[in-house]
């Protein structure tokens, strides 16, 4: 299957900290790729490079064969077509849930208020938050805020959705309601890249799991292969630590 999102020799540094070191990865359309690995290995940085939040120093990132990194990239197009959901929700606290979701479609896509609000209400109904449309984020639980953040990203109609440790800031009982939305999106064919520590979820929903180590893809493959029969010693060591911690 042809690659839809491609990382070709990607390098990213923060000063002397060389985070991504010639990373190569291919993601097919409709794939759900879970990025796993120890904290600080570059998972979140990789996602932020995809939609231009972080510039890369070398290499190339392509979506549907079009370069989306480096000079001359249309950042507005990129952020319309690549949605991102953050660990800490990042909802605007002074705006209602409805306005959070309709802001970008109205300002960037030029949608009328009626069209944007109709789409937003459809999304909120789908995720079980229609009754929270006029509430402010601080009146919602963490799980509700994260679901609203997912709806905000979906309101732009992205081709690719990036999910950056979206359950890490949640109490355990709230994780399931957020992961249920991701399962639905995966079943519908949304192309997604997820940085996650939820190994059980990665095993269940991913079409491909990638272990990131020292700024490169150490190993990747279908979850049933990678979790059951990892080939790379680094992958085996990482999974042993995960099992010892009771997280797989």
C-alpha positions in Angstrom: 0.0 0.0 0.0 1.4 3.4 -1.0 2.5 5.7 1.8 0.2 8.6 2.7 2.4 10.2 5.4 6.1 9.8 4.9 9.1 10.7 7.1 12.3 10.6 5.2 15.5 11.1 7.2 13.9 13.6 9.7 16.2 15.4 12.1 15.1 17.7 14.9 17.2 19.4 17.5 16.6 21.7 20.4 19.9 23.4 20.8 22.4 20.6 21.6 19.6 18.1 22.2 19.3 16.1 19.1 15.8 14.6 19.5 15.1 13.0 16.0 18.1 11.5 14.3 17.3 10.6 10.7 13.9 9.1 11.4 12.2 7.2 8.6 8.6 6.1 8.7 5.7 5.4 6.3 2.0 5.6 7.2 -0.6 4.3 4.8 -3.9 6.0 4.4 -6.4 4.8 7.0 -3.6 3.4 9.1 -3.7 3.9 12.9 0.0 4.1 14.0 0.8 4.1 17.7 4.2 5.5 18.7 5.5 3.9 21.8 8.8 4.3 23.7 10.3 5.8 26.9 9.6 9.4 27.9 11.8 11.8 26.0 12.4 9.5 23.0 10.8 12.0 20.5 7.2 10.8 20.1 5.6 14.1 20.9 8.2 16.1 19.0 7.6 13.9 15.9 3.9 14.7 16.0 4.5 18.4 16.4 6.8 18.4 13.3 4.0 16.9 11.2 1.8 20.0 11.4 4.5 22.6 11.5 4.4 23.4 15.2 8.1 22.5 15.2 10.4 23.0 12.2 12.8 20.2 11.2 16.5 20.8 10.5 16.9 18.1 7.9 15.0 15.5 6.0 11.5 15.7 4.7 7.9 15.1 5.7 5.3 14.4 3.0 1.5 14.0 3.0 0.0 12.5 -0.1 3.4 12.9 -1.8 3.4 16.7 -1.1 6.2 18.1 0.9 4.9 19.7 4.2 8.2 20.5 5.8 10.8 23.2 5.1 10.6 26.5 3.4 7.7 27.5 1.3 5.1 25.2 2.9 1.5 26.6 3.2 1.1 26.4 6.9 -2.6 27.3 6.8 -3.3 24.4 4.4 -1.2 22.1 6.6 -3.1 22.9 9.8 -6.4 22.7 8.1 -5.6 19.2 6.9 -3.6 17.9 9.9 -5.5 18.0 13.2 -3.7 17.7 16.5 -5.1 16.9 20.0 -2.8 17.7 23.0 -2.3 16.0 26.3 -3.5 19.1 28.2 -6.6 19.8 26.1 -5.6 23.4 25.2 -9.2 24.6 25.0 -9.6 28.3 25.3 -10.9 28.9 28.9 -12.8 32.1 28.1 -14.9 30.5 25.3 -17.7 28.0 25.5 -17.3 24.5 24.2 -19.3 25.5 21.1 -17.2 28.5 20.4 -14.0 26.5 20.9 -15.1 24.1 18.2 -16.5 26.7 15.7 -13.6 29.3 16.0 -11.3 27.7 13.4 -13.9 26.7 10.9 -15.3 30.3 10.9 -11.9 32.1 10.9 -9.8 29.8 8.7 -12.4 28.0 6.5 -14.7 31.0 6.2 -17.8 29.0 7.3 -20.9 30.9 8.4 -21.9 30.8 12.0 -24.9 28.6 11.2 -22.9 26.1 9.2 -20.1 25.9 11.8 -22.5 25.5 14.7 -24.5 22.9 12.9 -21.3 20.8 12.3 -20.2 21.4 15.9 -23.5 20.2 17.3 -23.3 17.1 15.1 -19.9 16.3 16.5 -20.9 17.1 20.1 -23.9 14.9 19.8 -21.8 12.1 18.5 -19.4 12.3 21.5 -22.2 12.7 24.0 -21.6 16.4 24.9 -24.4 18.2 23.1 -25.7 19.3 26.5 -22.4 20.9 27.3 -22.2 23.1 24.2 -22.8 26.4 26.2 -20.6 25.4 29.1 -17.0 26.7 29.7 -14.2 24.2 29.8 -13.7 24.5 33.5 -17.2 23.2 34.1 -16.3 19.9 32.3 -14.4 16.9 33.6 -11.0 16.1 32.1 -12.5 13.4 29.9 -15.2 15.7 28.6 -12.6 18.4 27.9 -10.5 15.9 25.9 -13.5 14.7 23.9 -14.3 18.4 23.2 -10.7 18.9 22.0 -11.1 15.9 19.6 -14.3 17.4 18.3 -12.5 20.7 17.7 -9.8 19.0 15.6 -12.5 17.0 13.7 -14.5 20.2 12.9 -11.8 21.2 10.4 -12.2 17.9 8.4 -8.6 16.8 8.6 -7.0 14.2 6.5 -4.7 13.1 9.3 -5.3 13.3 13.1 -2.4 13.5 15.6 -3.1 12.4 19.2 -0.4 13.3 21.7 -0.6 11.3 24.9 -4.3 12.3 25.1 -5.1 10.2 28.1 -2.0 11.0 30.2 -3.6 13.9 32.0 -6.8 12.0 32.9 -7.9 10.0 35.9 -8.0 6.3 35.1 -11.8 6.2 35.1 -12.0 8.9 32.4 -9.6 7.2 30.0 -12.1 4.8 28.6 -14.5 7.4 27.4 -11.8 9.1 25.4 -10.4 5.9 24.0 -13.9 4.9 22.9 -13.9 8.0 20.5 -10.6 7.0 19.1 -11.8 3.5 18.5 -14.8 4.8 16.5 -12.5 7.1 14.4 -10.2 4.1 13.7 -13.2 2.0 12.6 -14.2 4.8 10.2 -10.8 4.9 8.5 -9.3 8.1 9.9 -5.6 8.2 9.4 -4.1 8.6 12.8 -0.7 8.9 14.5 -0.9 8.4 18.3 1.9 8.9 20.9 0.7 6.7 23.7 1.6 4.9 26.9 -1.6 2.8 26.7 -0.1 -0.4 25.6 -3.3 -2.4 25.8 -5.1 0.2 23.6 -2.2 0.2 21.1 -2.5 -3.6 20.9 -6.2 -3.4 20.3 -6.6 -0.4 17.9 -3.3 0.1 16.0 -2.6 -1.2 12.5 1.1 -0.6 13.2 3.1 0.0 16.4 6.4 1.8 16.2 9.0 1.8 19.0 10.9 5.1 19.0 14.3 4.9 20.6 17.1 7.5 20.4 15.3 9.5 17.8 14.7 6.7 15.3 12.2 3.9 14.7 13.8 1.0 16.4 11.2 -1.5 15.3 7.7 -1.4 13.8 5.1 -3.9 12.8 1.5 -5.1 13.4 0.7 -5.1 17.2 0.2 -8.9 17.3 3.8 -9.3 16.0 5.6 -6.5 17.9 4.1 -7.3 21.3 4.3 -11.1 21.0 7.5 -11.6 19.1 9.7 -8.4 19.1 12.9 -8.7 17.0 14.9 -5.8 18.3 16.6 -6.2 21.7 15.6 -2.6 22.6 12.0 -3.5 21.9 12.2 -6.5 24.1 13.8 -4.5 27.0 11.2 -1.8 26.7 8.3 -4.3 26.8 9.8 -6.1 29.7 9.8 -2.9 31.7 6.2 -2.2 30.7 5.1 -5.7 31.8 7.0 -5.4 35.1 5.1 -2.1 35.7 1.8 -3.9 35.1 0.9 -1.9 32.0 0.6 -4.7 29.5 
